[in-house]
Amino acid sequence: MAHIWVDTPGGWAVAELDGDEFVLTGERDAPVRRRRTPDGGPAGTLLLRGDGGRQRPFVLVTGRDGPRTHVNGTPLVLGVRVLADRDALRVGQVRMFFSTETLPHAETYPADAPEVACARCRSPLRPGDPAVRCPSCGVWHHEAEGRRCWTYDSRCANCDQPTALDTGWRWTPEGA
């Protein structure tokens, strides 16, 4: 799930973007809020999830009344920007980073997904099977009792993603 790293007095904190509409207020005490109504709520820079199928991008939209907003050190003059992984944001005086990184987690293989082969054992994954989708490369692995293909090795069968289910973020803005 995409998220925003927010520079707080206590260090970097994560605000998960588990919805479609947010306001980046530029306020230190509540820098990221859910957008309640199209015309209500706090003034700020809007962060909206676009319509692009499974890979729905996030779009930053500013207005005249919102806090001054920069992306990667450049003022957002035209008022709209599609965000990319690790974009540095400054909304008002609050530093942030946008991230598309997700953490690995066990889930049920989707009912509407096509049958695919597990990246490790090459046996089919079927709807309802416990599985893990690699957050880096997107390939699926079994993760059921007696068939722990995801956690079998320390890395994904297809890339260098660590397979520990309690792994933390691979990238943080420390030193950025």
Secondary structure as GFF3:
##gff-version 3
##sequence-region A 1 176
A	DSSP	beta_strand	3	8	.	.	.	ID=ss1
A	DSSP	beta_strand	11	16	.	.	.	ID=ss2
A	DSSP	beta_strand	21	24	.	.	.	ID=ss3
A	DSSP	beta_strand	32	34	.	.	.	ID=ss4
A	DSSP	beta_strand	45	49	.	.	.	ID=ss5
A	DSSP	beta_strand	58	61	.	.	.	ID=ss6
A	DSSP	beta_strand	69	71	.	.	.	ID=ss7
A	DSSP	beta_strand	74	75	.	.	.	ID=ss8
A	DSSP	beta_strand	80	82	.	.	.	ID=ss9
A	DSSP	beta_strand	88	91	.	.	.	ID=ss10
A	DSSP	beta_strand	94	99	.	.	.	ID=ss11
A	DSSP	beta_strand	106	108	.	.	.	ID=ss12
A	DSSP	beta_strand	116	117	.	.	.	ID=ss13
A	DSSP	beta_strand	124	125	.	.	.	ID=ss14
A	DSSP	beta_strand	130	133	.	.	.	ID=ss15
A	DSSP	beta_strand	140	142	.	.	.	ID=ss16
###
